[in-house]
């Protein structure tokens, strides 16, 4: 709910509550309780009008000026003066401006009865003050909480954009390294790879700037990238790929799996020893499941020329910001292999 909508809703609640109070005489009529006359209704109105004076004096003035600033003594003192003045004013109006014209003879009250009468009225006004404090403080808490959540959302979006800005050059750096290696092996295939790279970069630089992309586009991007990686692998490297033949249009966050695929090729391939990379991505039961397993030849130090190694860390942060509570992400070494499993609960649109 936006701020203007919230404000109008609050005032609508105020108007509805006062309308019910002012209209109470209309709901309590009966055979033994006829509808009030004009004079009687005016006398009745003095009470809710006095409640309004006490309520809104606190709501718009005393609460923010004294209670919110922890000047409790002044808040209590001004309310005592306010309630006393309102009660005296209402009493004078009842006695001299709108006297009771009924046939009941006036009752003579002792000072004890009068004290109990004014004490009872004072309690009612204190309840009105309490209601004003509760409503005002609750509204203030709601606005503060809304502002805090908006700040958190803006900060999360800024951090997400920062992570994506790191991911894009990381991806480009790795891919250019692959093409550089391919040029030395097969120049013609390198030219085709440059064409494929332009299509991949168009996706990374433009499509991935959107919050979500169709799953079909993300799968096609991965398919092209894997083929680009496959053509530079030595003969002793086996690459097994299982991707959906007809992926759906379900919206997903872009560039979710590229870090896992990069990591598999980066640490799963040896230039001398038999190696393998297995990539399996599919939809089932409202979930998107990505399983990747590869032989494990970790690179570090000078041997790691593929990038900054930020891929998996960024992916974990992105998942927590985009799909909090709706994903599982596990990865690590298992014997002489490395495995990663990512499951995401999808929402159809």
N, C-alpha and C positions, 0 to 999 in steps of 0.2 A: 504494500500500500504506500503510495506516495505521500509526501508531507501535506499538500493541500487536501487530498482525500481524507487523510487522518484528521485534519483540523475540522473539516466540514462534518465528519462523522461524530466527532466530539460534541460539536454544537448541536447537532441533531439529537443526541442523547440528552443534553441539557434541556432542550425545548420539550422533548417528549416527557421527561420527568416532571418538569414544572406544569405542563399541560395536564398531566394526571392529577397532580396535587390540586391545582385550581379547579379541576372538574370533579373533585370528589363529591361535592354536594349533589351532583347529578346522579351519582351511583348509589347513594344511600337513601333514596326516597322509598316510600312504601305507604301502605294504608294508614299506619299510625305515625308516619313521618312525612308530611307533605313537603313539596318543593319549597325551598327558601324564597322569601320575598326579596325585593331589591335591596332593602335596608339590611336585612339579615345577611345577604350575600356579601355586601360591602364590609360588614363587620367580620365576616369569615375571611375575606381577602386580606385584612390587615395582618393576620398571623403569617400566611405564607410570604407576603410581601416583606415582613420583617425578617423572615428566614432568609430571603434573597439578599437583603441588605447585609446581614451577618456573613452569609456564605460568600458573596462576591467581594466584599471588603477583604476577607481573608484570601480568597482565590486569586485576586489581582494585585493585592497590596501586601498584607501582613506576612503571608507565607514566604514570598520571595524575599521581602526586605528583611525580615527578622528570623523566621524559622530556618530558612535555607542557609543563613549566615550564622546560625547557632547562637543567636541572641535570644535565648529562650525566655529570660526575664521580661524583656520588653514585649515579646510576643504575647506572653500571658497577661501582662499589665494592660496592653492596649485592648486585648479581647475582653478583659473585665470591664474596662471603660465602655467599650462598644456595646457589649451585652446590656450593661446597666442603662446606657442611654436609650437603646432600642426598647427595652422593657418599660422604662418610664414614658417614652414617647407613645408606645402602644396603649399604655394605661390611660394617659391623658386623652388620646383620641377616642378611646372607648367611653370615657367619662363625659367629655365635653363636646365632641364633634359627632360621634355616632353612638349616642346612648341607647341602651336597650329599651325599646318601646313596648316590650311584651307586658303581659298582665301579672307577671310574677313580682311580688313585692321585693324590694331590695333587701338583701340579707346583711345584717350588721356583723362584721367580722371582728374578732379579737386580733390583737397584734400577732398572736401565735399563728392564727389561721392565715393572716396576710403573709407572714414570713414563710410558711409552708407553701403558699400559693406562688410567691415569687421564686422560691427555691426550686419548685417543680418546673417553672418556666425557664429558669436559668439552666437547668439540666438539659431541657430541650434545645436551647441555643448552643450549649456546649456540644451536644451531639451534632448539630449543624456545623459547628467549627471542625469537629472531628471528621465529618464527611468531606468538608472542603479540603482539609489537610490530606486525607487519604486519596482523593481524586487528583489533587494537584501533584502530590508526590509520585503517584503512580504514573500520571502523564509525563512527568519529568523523567522518571526512570525509563519509560518506554521510548521517549525521544533520545535519551542518552544511549540506550541499548541499540536503537536503530542506527544512530550515528556511529557507534562502535562497530557494528556489523558491516556498515557501508565502508568504514575505514579498512577493516580486515579484508573485505572483498576487493577493494581497490589495491591494497597491498599485495594480495594474492595474485591479482591480474598482472600487476607490475612485475612481480617475481616470475610469473609464468612467461611473460614476454621476454624477460631477461634470460631465462633458461632456453627458450626457443632461439633467441639471438645467438646463444653459445652453441646450440645444436647445429644450426645451419652451416657456419664455417667449419665445424668439426666434421660434418658429413661431406662437405665439399673438399676438405683437405684429404680425407681418406680416398674419395673417388678419384681425385686428380692423381694421387699416388698410384692407384690401380692403372689408370690410363698411361701414365708415364712408364710403368713396367711393361705394359702391353705394346707400346711403340717399339721397344727393343725386340719384341718377339714377332709381331705381325702388324705392319704399318696399315694394311688395308682394313684389318679388323679394328685397328685403333681409330681409323676414321669413322667407322660405323659406331664405335663406342662413344666418340665425341658427339655424334648425332643423338645417341641414346641419352647421353649425359645432359644435353640441352633440354630434352623432354623431362628428365628427372629434376633438373634445376628449376624448370618452370613450375613444377609441382611444389618444390621446397620453398621457393621464394614467393609464390603467389597463393596457391591453394592452401598451403599450410598456415597462412596468416589468418585464416578464418578459425573461429572457435571449434567448429566441427566440419568434417568432410564425410561424404558417403563412404561406407566401408568398401564399396567396389573400387573407388578411386585409390584408397589406401592399399588395397590388395594389388591393383595393377602397378602402382608405384613400386611395391616390394618385388613383384615379379620381374620388372625391368631391372631393378637394382641387383637382384640375385643373378640374373643372366649376365649383367655387366661384370659381376664378381666371378662368375663361373668361367668365363672365357680366358682368364689369366691364371687359372689354377694349373699346377703341374698334373701329369697323368696319374700320379699315385694318390691324388686327392679325389675322394668320392663325395658328391653333393646330392643329397636326396631332398626333394622339395615336394610338399603336399599343400597346395593352396586351393581355396574354393573355386570351382569352375565357373559358377554363377553367383558371385557374392551379392548380398543384398544392398539396399540403399540405406541401411541403418546408419545414423550419424555416429561417428566416433571422433575422438580427438586425433588430430593429424600427427604423423611421425612417432607413433607409439612404439612400433616394433623395430625401427631401423637401428636403434642402439643395440638391441639383442642380436640382430643379424650381423651387424658390424663386429660385435664382440666375438661371435662364433667364428667368423672368418679370420679375425685378428689373432685369436689365441687357439684356434682349432686346426691350423694348417702348419705343417712343417715342410721345409724345402727338401728334406732328405727322407723322412720317415713316412710310412703310410698314414693318411689322415682322412677324416670324414667330417661332414657337417650335415646334420639332419634338421630340417625346418618343417614344422607341421602347424598350420593355422586353420582353424575351422570354427563354425558357429554350431552350437547345439544347446537346446533348451534355454534360449534367451541369454546364453553366455558366449563370449568370444574367447576362445582358448588358443594360446600360443605355446607350443612346446618346441624347444630347441635343445639339441644335444650335439656335442662335438668332441673330438679328441682334444686333449689338453696339452698345449705347448705354450705355456705362459711366456710372454715377452716382457722385458723390463729393461730399464736403463737405455743404453745406446741401441739395443736391438729393437726397441719399440719406436718405429718411425711412422706409426699410423695415426697419431693424434694425441690429444691431451689426456685420454682416459676418463673423461667426465661423463661418458654416455650413460652407464648404469646408474650413477648417482643422480644425474638429471632426471632419468626416467622415474626413479623412485619418488623424487620430489613432485614431478608432474602428476603422477598417479594419485598421490595424496591430496593434491589440490583439486584435481578434476573429478576423481571418482572416490572420494573419502567414504570408507565403509562399504564400497561396492566392488572391491577387487581383492585378489590375492596375488602376491608376487614373491616367488621363491627362486633363488639361484645360488649356485655354488659348485664346488668340485665334488665329484662322486667317483672315487677310485682314480682311474686314469682318464676319466671323461669330465666334461663340464656340462651342467644342465641348467636350464632356465624354464620356469613355468609361470605364465601370466594368464590369469582368468579375470575377465571383466564382465559384470552384469550390464547388458545392453538395454536401452530404452527405445522402443519403437516410436516413430513419429508418423 
